[in-house]
Amino acid sequence: IILRNLSTDEVSVFIYENWLSKTKGPKRTKICELAAIVNEEEMVERTTYTIQVKTSDIAGAGTDANVFINMFGENGDTGPVALKESGNTNKFERKQTDVFHFADILSLGEMCKIRIWHDNKGWHLEYIEVSDEIMDKTYRFPCDRWLAKNKDDGQIMRELACASLIVIPGNCKYEIAVTTADADGAATKENTWIVLEGKRARSKEFVMENSSKKKRFLRGATDTFEFSCKNLGEIASICLGHTPKDNKKVKTQMTWHVKDVTVTEKELGNKFIFHCDREVPLSSKRDGFVTVECTKAIESFASKVRSLVPIKYEIIVVTGNEKGAGTDANVSITIYGSNGDSGKRPLRQKYRNLFERGHTDRFLLEMLDLGELQRVKMEHDNSGVSPGWLLARVELTNTANGVTTIFPCEKIQRLEADREAADTADRVPVLTLRNKENYKCMQSIPIKQSKNKAITETGQRALTHKQR
């Protein structure tokens, strides 16, 4: 497969040279994952993941269900992976640790979260640890909750943020990119030094050496250095100094004009940018430094997701009020936000006939904070005597901050599929409601948000939470 970016004209090549088939080829698979090859170099390494799953030590904790996992990192996600082959004959028994190995998988980079679920009634999961062979790191994802239809909140799917790194080789590594100003007299032949001031701690002084063999700090040039120290947390400011080589005495007044400094935390990829545009005087003492506050901090995706907390979302689904509008099918929802997606979540309740004509059904689902909500995908499995469904609108409320997002349809949509279709995949009706400004081809209108309990739609009076 060859992909060309029409804006940059960059070409990416994906090479497989094998069968995608259940009956042919050595892999017997219909799915393959390929790394892009740009300028004859693979963009993503392959690694081996070792997954340890610890079942809790409480009554009824074990399960005979089929368990699945989806792992997320800075390079994307693995997609659903079945946890099949463990060293134990009976997997996921009480107080048991099951180990699974997955070789030759595209590396996710720094991991941030996992999604774990099963297809049966109940299971109490204590934690999951994932080891990346190439990166030599182990990530822990604590759970200590039920994945059960009849316990806790009734969910059999959990999203777990990375709580900690079990193995951290050495100290935290920092990359420092220093740009000297492009002006007369900006360069220096002497050494410079830097101190990082973090919210957790302050680094030691790090000398950025200049030499006759490798000249640095030339006019308009950017020089890169790396050093390690304990984790400093968010970098708030830096101190820059200018010192003579070999501790020589300063005879003349000299300065080094530094334009910008960018500090990158190698562990997670967080960047801290400092716009300096300052002249640093040459001084043999350590009192001739300048201090610069952080101008901009860029948090990496992995770091952002690790800091997310579980949020409960109230989901309101309104069925149309026409003859035959209701459905007997099993309905699912996928919610998409600025922090990712929820995964496919079934909408069900005990002892209730859901999605009937003119009815409003309410659900409460817990998932990691999705950020600003962008779109939802509604689908059902086309089962039951009368599966066709007339959907009017969907409302989502973040119960932590009270923000409600409404996904109405300009034209009420009927989710229906051809029962005679040969392929099962063709029989699953799906409807996606999006922001009209970005997806003008969809029959939907812009989402509306309100931080109040009352929600106002155009031409309608405000409704209280209870009335809605």
C-alpha positions as CSV (number, residue, x, y, z in Angstrom):
1,I,0.0,0.0,0.0
2,I,1.3,3.4,-0.9
3,L,0.0,6.6,0.7
4,R,0.9,10.1,-0.5
5,N,0.3,13.2,1.5
6,L,-1.1,15.6,-1.0
7,S,0.0,18.7,1.1
8,T,3.6,17.7,1.7
9,D,4.0,15.2,-1.1
10,E,5.5,12.8,1.4
11,V,5.2,9.1,0.4
12,S,4.7,6.3,3.0
13,V,4.9,2.6,1.9
14,F,3.4,-0.3,3.7
15,I,4.8,-3.7,2.7
16,Y,3.2,-7.1,3.7
17,E,3.8,-9.6,0.8
18,N,1.6,-12.3,2.4
19,W,-1.9,-13.7,2.4
20,L,-4.8,-12.1,4.3
21,S,-6.7,-15.4,4.7
22,K,-8.0,-17.8,7.3
23,T,-7.0,-20.8,5.0
24,K,-3.9,-19.6,3.2
25,G,-0.5,-18.4,4.3
26,P,1.5,-19.0,7.5
27,K,-0.3,-16.5,9.7
28,R,-3.9,-17.6,8.9
29,T,-5.3,-14.1,9.6
30,K,-7.5,-11.6,7.8
31,I,-5.9,-8.6,9.7
32,C,-2.4,-7.3,9.5
33,E,-0.7,-4.3,11.1
34,L,2.1,-2.6,9.1
35,A,4.6,0.0,9.9
36,A,5.1,2.9,7.5
37,I,8.3,2.9,5.5
38,V,9.6,6.4,4.8
39,N,12.9,6.9,3.0
40,E,13.6,3.2,3.4
41,E,13.2,3.4,7.1
42,E,10.5,1.8,9.3
43,M,8.8,4.4,11.4
44,V,7.7,2.0,14.2
45,E,9.8,-0.7,15.8
46,R,8.4,-4.2,16.6
47,T,8.5,-5.5,20.1
48,T,7.3,-8.3,22.4
49,Y,4.7,-7.5,25.1
50,T,4.3,-9.6,28.2
51,I,1.0,-9.1,30.0
52,Q,0.4,-10.2,33.6
53,V,-3.2,-10.4,34.7
54,K,-3.8,-10.7,38.5
55,T,-7.3,-11.9,39.6
56,S,-8.3,-10.7,43.0
57,D,-8.4,-12.8,46.2
58,I,-12.1,-12.5,47.0
59,A,-15.1,-14.9,46.8
60,G,-16.3,-15.4,43.3
61,A,-13.4,-13.4,41.7
62,G,-12.5,-15.9,39.0
63,T,-14.1,-16.2,35.6
64,D,-14.4,-18.7,32.8
65,A,-15.1,-15.9,30.3
66,N,-13.1,-15.0,27.2
67,V,-11.1,-11.9,28.1
68,F,-10.0,-9.2,25.7
69,I,-7.6,-6.3,26.0
70,N,-6.8,-3.2,23.9
71,M,-3.6,-1.3,24.8
72,F,-3.1,2.4,24.0
73,G,0.1,4.4,23.7
74,E,1.7,7.4,21.9
75,N,1.8,5.4,18.6
76,G,-1.8,4.3,18.7
77,D,-3.5,1.1,19.9
78,T,-3.3,-2.6,19.4
79,G,-6.9,-3.2,18.7
80,P,-8.8,-6.0,20.5
81,V,-6.5,-8.8,21.5
82,A,-7.8,-12.1,23.0
83,L,-6.0,-13.3,26.1
84,K,-6.0,-17.0,25.2
85,E,-2.8,-18.8,25.9
86,S,-1.5,-18.7,29.5
87,G,0.8,-20.9,31.5
88,N,-2.2,-22.0,33.6
89,T,-4.7,-24.5,32.4
90,N,-7.6,-22.6,33.9
91,K,-7.2,-19.0,33.4
92,F,-8.4,-16.1,35.6
93,E,-8.9,-18.1,38.7
94,R,-9.1,-16.5,42.2
95,K,-5.7,-15.1,43.4
96,Q,-4.0,-16.3,40.3
97,T,-1.6,-14.5,38.0
98,D,-1.9,-15.3,34.3
99,V,1.0,-14.4,31.9
100,F,0.5,-13.9,28.2
101,H,3.2,-13.2,25.5
102,F,2.6,-11.3,22.3
103,A,5.6,-11.2,19.9
104,D,6.3,-9.2,16.8
105,I,3.8,-6.4,17.6
106,L,4.3,-2.8,16.5
107,S,5.5,-0.8,19.5
108,L,3.0,1.5,21.2
109,G,5.8,3.7,22.5
110,E,5.0,5.1,26.0
111,M,1.8,3.4,27.1
112,C,-1.0,5.4,28.7
113,K,-4.1,3.2,29.2
114,I,-5.7,-0.1,28.5
115,R,-9.3,-1.3,27.9
116,I,-10.2,-4.7,29.4
117,W,-13.4,-6.6,29.0
118,H,-14.9,-10.1,28.8
119,D,-18.0,-11.9,27.5
120,N,-19.6,-13.4,30.6
121,K,-21.2,-12.4,33.9
122,G,-18.5,-11.6,36.5
123,W,-14.8,-11.2,37.2
124,H,-12.9,-9.2,39.9
125,L,-9.6,-7.9,38.5
126,E,-6.8,-6.6,40.8
127,Y,-4.3,-5.2,38.3
128,I,-2.6,-5.7,35.0
129,E,1.1,-5.2,34.2
130,V,2.4,-4.8,30.7
131,S,6.2,-5.2,29.9
132,D,7.7,-3.8,26.7
133,E,10.8,-5.8,25.7
134,I,12.3,-3.2,23.4
135,M,11.8,-0.2,25.8
136,D,12.7,-2.4,28.8
137,K,9.8,-0.9,30.8
138,T,6.9,-2.3,32.8
139,Y,3.6,-0.4,33.2
140,R,1.0,-1.1,35.9
141,F,-2.7,-0.6,35.5
142,P,-4.5,-1.1,38.9
143,C,-8.2,-2.0,38.8
144,D,-9.5,-3.6,42.1
145,R,-13.1,-3.7,40.8
146,W,-15.7,-6.0,39.4
147,L,-16.3,-6.5,35.7
148,A,-19.7,-8.0,36.3
149,K,-23.3,-7.5,35.1
150,N,-24.8,-8.1,38.5
151,K,-22.2,-6.3,40.8
152,D,-20.7,-2.9,41.2
153,D,-22.1,-0.7,38.4
154,G,-22.9,-3.6,36.1
155,Q,-20.2,-3.0,33.5
156,I,-18.0,-5.7,32.1
157,M,-15.6,-3.3,30.5
158,R,-13.1,-1.1,32.3
159,E,-10.6,1.6,31.1
160,L,-7.5,1.7,33.3
161,A,-5.0,4.6,33.2
162,C,-1.3,3.8,33.7
163,A,-0.6,4.4,37.4
164,S,3.2,4.0,37.4
165,L,6.2,2.6,35.8
166,I,7.4,-0.5,37.7
167,V,10.9,-0.4,36.1
168,I,12.5,3.0,35.3
169,P,16.0,2.5,33.9
170,G,18.2,5.1,35.5
171,N,17.0,8.6,36.1
172,C,14.7,10.7,34.1
173,K,16.3,11.8,30.9
174,Y,16.0,15.4,29.6
175,E,16.9,16.7,26.1
176,I,17.9,20.4,25.9
177,A,17.8,22.2,22.6
178,V,19.5,25.6,22.8
179,T,19.2,28.2,19.9
180,T,21.7,31.0,19.7
181,A,20.4,34.3,18.3
182,D,21.1,35.1,14.7
183,A,22.7,38.5,15.3
184,D,26.2,40.0,15.4
185,G,28.2,39.1,18.5
186,A,25.6,36.5,19.6
187,A,27.9,33.5,19.5
188,T,30.4,32.4,22.1
189,K,33.4,30.1,22.2
190,E,33.1,29.5,26.0
191,N,31.0,27.0,27.9
192,T,27.5,27.5,29.2
193,W,25.4,25.9,31.9
194,I,21.8,25.3,32.8
195,V,19.7,24.5,35.8
196,L,16.1,23.2,35.5
197,E,13.6,24.4,38.2
198,G,10.8,21.9,38.4
199,K,7.7,21.8,40.5
200,R,8.9,18.7,42.3
201,A,12.7,19.5,42.6
202,R,15.6,21.5,41.2
203,S,18.3,19.9,39.1
204,K,22.0,20.2,39.6
205,E,24.0,22.5,37.3
206,F,24.6,20.9,33.9
207,V,27.5,22.2,31.9
208,M,27.0,22.5,28.1
209,E,30.6,22.3,26.8
210,N,32.1,24.0,23.9
211,S,35.3,22.8,22.2
212,S,37.6,23.5,19.2
213,K,36.7,20.0,17.7
214,K,32.9,20.4,18.1
215,K,32.1,24.1,18.0
216,R,28.8,25.0,19.6
217,F,26.7,28.2,20.2
218,L,27.4,29.6,16.7
219,R,25.3,32.3,15.4
220,G,21.8,31.1,14.5
221,A,22.7,27.5,15.4
222,T,20.7,25.0,17.6
223,D,22.7,22.7,19.8
224,T,21.2,19.6,21.5
225,F,22.4,18.1,24.8
226,E,21.1,15.3,27.0
227,F,21.4,14.7,30.7
228,S,19.8,12.6,33.5
229,C,18.6,13.5,36.9
230,K,15.7,12.6,39.2
231,N,12.2,13.5,38.0
232,L,11.7,17.2,38.4
233,G,8.0,17.3,37.5
234,E,6.7,20.2,35.4
235,I,9.6,22.5,34.4
236,A,8.6,26.0,35.6
237,S,11.8,28.0,34.9
238,I,15.5,27.7,33.9
239,C,18.7,29.4,34.9
240,L,21.3,30.0,32.2
241,G,25.0,30.8,32.8
242,H,28.0,31.6,30.7
243,T,31.4,30.5,32.1
244,P,35.0,30.5,30.7
245,K,36.6,27.1,29.7
246,D,39.1,25.7,32.1
247,N,38.0,28.2,34.7
248,K,40.0,31.0,33.2
249,K,39.7,34.5,34.6
250,V,37.4,36.8,32.7
251,K,39.5,39.7,31.3
252,T,36.9,41.3,28.9
253,Q,33.2,41.7,29.1
254,M,31.6,39.1,26.8
255,T,28.0,37.9,26.4
256,W,26.2,35.0,24.8
257,H,22.9,35.9,23.2
258,V,20.5,33.0,23.6
259,K,17.2,33.0,21.7
260,D,15.2,29.9,22.7
261,V,15.6,26.8,24.9
262,T,13.4,23.8,24.6
263,V,13.5,21.1,27.3
264,T,12.0,17.7,26.4
265,E,11.2,15.1,29.0
266,K,12.3,11.9,27.1
267,E,10.1,9.6,29.2
268,L,6.8,10.9,28.1
269,G,7.7,13.5,25.5
270,N,6.5,16.5,27.4
271,K,8.0,19.7,26.0
272,F,8.7,23.0,27.9
273,I,9.5,26.0,25.7
274,F,11.4,29.1,26.9
275,H,11.6,32.2,24.7
276,C,14.6,33.9,26.1
277,D,16.1,36.5,23.8
278,R,18.5,37.4,26.6
279,E,22.3,38.2,26.7
280,V,24.0,36.0,29.3
281,P,27.3,37.7,30.6
282,L,30.5,35.7,30.8
283,S,31.3,35.2,34.5
284,S,33.8,32.9,36.3
285,K,31.4,33.0,39.3
286,R,28.0,31.4,39.5
287,D,26.2,34.6,40.2
288,G,26.1,35.9,36.6
289,F,23.1,33.9,35.4
290,V,19.7,34.8,34.0
291,T,16.4,33.2,34.9
292,V,13.7,32.6,32.3
293,E,10.1,31.5,33.0
294,C,8.5,28.8,30.9
295,T,6.6,30.3,27.9
296,K,4.7,27.3,26.8
297,A,4.3,23.7,27.9
298,I,3.2,21.0,25.5
299,E,1.9,17.9,27.2
300,S,2.2,14.7,25.2
301,F,-0.8,12.4,24.6
302,A,0.6,9.6,26.8
303,S,1.1,12.0,29.7
304,K,-2.3,13.6,29.3
305,V,-4.1,10.2,29.2
306,R,-2.2,8.9,32.3
307,S,-3.6,11.9,34.3
308,L,-7.2,11.2,33.4
309,V,-9.7,10.1,36.0
310,P,-12.8,7.9,35.7
311,I,-16.0,9.9,35.0
312,K,-19.6,8.8,35.1
313,Y,-21.6,9.8,32.0
314,E,-25.4,9.9,32.0
315,I,-26.7,8.9,28.6
316,I,-30.2,9.7,27.5
317,V,-31.5,8.1,24.4
318,V,-34.8,9.3,22.9
319,T,-36.7,7.1,20.5
320,G,-38.9,8.6,17.8
321,N,-42.7,8.8,18.2
322,E,-44.0,7.0,15.1
323,K,-45.5,3.7,14.4
324,G,-42.8,0.9,14.5
325,A,-40.2,3.4,15.9
326,G,-39.1,1.0,18.8
327,T,-36.6,-1.8,18.5
328,D,-36.1,-5.2,20.1
329,A,-32.4,-5.3,19.1
330,N,-29.4,-4.9,21.5
331,V,-28.1,-1.3,21.2
332,S,-24.6,-0.1,21.7
333,I,-22.9,3.3,21.8
334,T,-19.4,4.6,21.1
335,I,-18.5,8.1,22.4
336,Y,-15.7,10.1,20.9
337,G,-14.0,13.0,22.6
338,S,-10.8,15.1,22.5
339,N,-9.1,12.5,24.8
340,G,-10.1,9.4,22.8
341,D,-13.1,7.1,22.6
342,S,-15.1,5.0,25.0
343,G,-15.0,1.8,23.0
344,K,-18.2,0.0,22.1
345,R,-20.5,0.0,25.1
346,P,-23.8,-1.9,25.3
347,L,-26.8,0.0,26.6
348,R,-28.9,-2.3,28.8
349,Q,-30.9,-2.4,31.9
350,K,-32.4,-5.3,33.9
351,Y,-36.1,-6.0,33.6
352,R,-36.8,-3.1,31.3
353,N,-38.1,-3.1,27.8
354,L,-35.8,-0.4,26.3
355,F,-36.1,1.8,23.2
356,E,-39.8,1.7,22.8
357,R,-41.8,4.2,20.7
358,G,-41.7,7.7,22.2
359,H,-39.7,6.6,25.2
360,T,-36.7,8.2,26.9
361,D,-34.1,5.7,28.3
362,R,-31.4,6.7,30.8
363,F,-28.1,4.9,31.4
364,L,-25.0,5.6,33.6
365,L,-21.6,4.5,32.3
366,E,-18.2,5.1,33.8
367,M,-15.1,5.7,31.6
368,L,-11.9,7.7,31.6
369,D,-12.6,11.4,31.0
370,L,-13.2,11.8,27.3
371,G,-12.7,15.6,27.3
372,E,-14.8,17.7,25.0
373,L,-17.3,15.4,23.3
374,Q,-17.3,15.4,19.5
375,R,-19.5,12.7,18.2
376,V,-21.3,9.4,19.1
377,K,-21.8,6.2,17.1
378,M,-25.1,4.3,17.7
379,E,-25.5,0.8,16.5
380,H,-27.6,-2.4,17.1
381,D,-27.2,-6.0,16.2
382,N,-30.4,-6.3,14.1
383,S,-31.8,-9.0,16.5
384,G,-35.3,-9.6,17.7
385,V,-38.7,-9.7,16.0
386,S,-38.7,-6.0,15.1
387,P,-35.1,-4.7,15.0
388,G,-35.7,-1.5,13.0
389,W,-35.3,1.6,15.2
390,L,-36.2,5.3,14.8
391,L,-33.7,7.3,16.8
392,A,-34.5,10.9,17.6
393,R,-31.6,12.2,19.7
394,V,-28.9,11.3,22.2
395,E,-27.9,13.5,25.3
396,L,-24.7,13.0,27.3
397,T,-24.0,14.6,30.7
398,N,-20.6,14.6,32.4
399,T,-21.7,14.2,36.0
400,A,-18.4,15.6,37.3
401,N,-18.9,19.1,35.8
402,G,-22.5,19.1,34.8
403,V,-21.8,19.8,31.1
404,T,-24.4,18.3,28.8
405,T,-23.9,17.7,25.1
406,I,-26.8,17.1,22.8
407,F,-26.6,15.1,19.6
408,P,-30.0,15.6,17.8
409,C,-30.8,14.8,14.1
410,E,-32.1,17.3,11.6
411,K,-33.9,14.3,10.1
412,I,-34.8,11.5,12.6
413,Q,-32.8,8.5,11.5
414,R,-34.0,4.9,11.1
415,L,-31.4,2.3,12.0
416,E,-32.4,-0.8,9.9
417,A,-30.5,-3.4,7.9
418,D,-31.1,-6.0,5.3
419,R,-31.9,-9.3,7.0
420,E,-31.1,-11.2,3.8
421,A,-27.5,-9.9,3.6
422,A,-25.0,-12.7,3.3
423,D,-22.3,-11.1,5.3
424,T,-23.1,-10.6,9.0
425,A,-21.0,-7.4,9.1
426,D,-23.4,-5.9,6.5
427,R,-26.4,-6.5,8.8
428,V,-25.2,-4.2,11.6
429,P,-27.0,-0.9,11.4
430,V,-24.8,2.1,12.4
431,L,-25.5,5.8,12.8
432,T,-22.9,8.4,13.6
433,L,-24.0,11.8,14.9
434,R,-21.3,14.5,14.4
435,N,-20.6,18.2,14.4
436,K,-22.2,19.6,11.2
437,E,-19.4,22.1,10.7
438,N,-16.8,19.4,10.3
439,Y,-19.0,16.8,8.6
440,K,-21.4,18.6,6.3
441,C,-22.4,15.4,4.5
442,M,-24.0,13.9,7.7
443,Q,-27.6,14.6,8.5
444,S,-27.0,16.2,11.9
445,I,-26.9,19.6,13.5
446,P,-24.2,21.2,15.7
447,I,-24.0,19.8,19.2
448,K,-25.1,22.1,22.0
449,Q,-23.6,22.4,25.4
450,S,-24.7,23.8,28.7
451,K,-23.0,24.0,32.1
452,N,-26.4,24.4,33.8
453,K,-28.8,21.7,34.7
454,A,-31.4,23.3,32.4
455,I,-30.8,22.8,28.7
456,T,-32.1,25.2,26.1
457,E,-32.8,24.2,22.5
458,T,-33.6,26.7,19.8
459,G,-37.3,27.7,20.1
460,Q,-37.9,25.6,23.2
461,R,-38.2,26.7,26.8
462,A,-35.5,25.5,29.3
463,L,-36.1,22.1,31.0
464,T,-34.9,21.1,34.4
465,H,-32.8,18.0,34.8
466,K,-35.8,16.1,36.2
467,Q,-38.2,17.2,33.4
468,R,-35.7,16.3,30.7
